[in-house]
């Protein structure tokens, strides 16, 4: 990690992004090893991300 990573984390914090949005973004951006780690810690989030990624417009379970 670097100072740049820290500064970007502060910007994301200030933007008041929802926690699970950040986790899903991290999963999408992560390399294979880090994605695997995130999947193990947040298995339900990983399953939802996979469903939404494959669903048209990210909508699942009758969402309009």
C-alpha positions in Angstrom: 0.0 0.0 0.0 1.0 3.6 -0.4 0.2 7.1 0.6 -1.8 7.4 -2.6 -3.9 4.4 -1.5 -4.5 6.0 1.9 -5.5 9.3 0.3 -7.9 7.6 -2.1 -9.5 5.7 0.9 -10.1 9.0 2.6 -11.8 10.4 -0.5 -14.0 7.4 -0.8 -14.9 7.7 2.9 -15.8 11.4 2.5 -18.0 10.5 -0.5 -20.1 8.5 2.0 -20.3 5.4 -0.2 -22.3 2.5 1.3 -20.1 -0.2 2.9 -21.3 -3.1 0.7 -20.8 -1.0 -2.4 -17.2 -0.6 -1.4 -16.8 -4.3 -0.8 -18.4 -5.2 -4.2 -16.1 -2.6 -5.9 -13.1 -4.2 -4.1 -14.2 -7.6 -5.3 -14.4 -6.4 -8.9 -11.1 -4.6 -8.7 -9.1 -7.3 -6.8 -6.5 -9.6 -8.1 -7.3 -13.3 -7.8 -5.7 -13.8 -4.3 -7.4 -10.8 -2.8 -10.7 -11.6 -4.4 -10.6 -15.1 -2.9 -9.9 -13.5 0.5 -12.9 -11.2 0.2 -15.1 -14.0 -1.0 -14.2 -16.0 2.2 -15.0 -13.1 4.5 -18.1 -11.9 2.6 -19.6 -15.0 1.0 -23.2 -13.6 0.7 -21.9 -10.4 -0.8 -19.9 -12.4 -3.4 -23.0 -14.4 -4.3 -25.1 -11.3 -4.8 -22.4 -9.6 -6.8 -22.2 -12.7 -9.1 -26.0 -12.7 -9.6 -26.2 -9.0 -10.3 -23.2 -9.1 -12.6 -24.9 -11.6 -14.8 -28.4 -10.1 -14.6 -29.6 -7.5 -17.1 -29.1 -4.1 -15.6 -28.0 -5.8 -12.3 -31.6 -6.4 -11.3 -32.5 -9.7 -9.6 -35.5 -11.3 -8.0 -38.2 -9.2 -9.7 -36.6 -5.8 -9.1 -37.8 -3.1 -11.5 
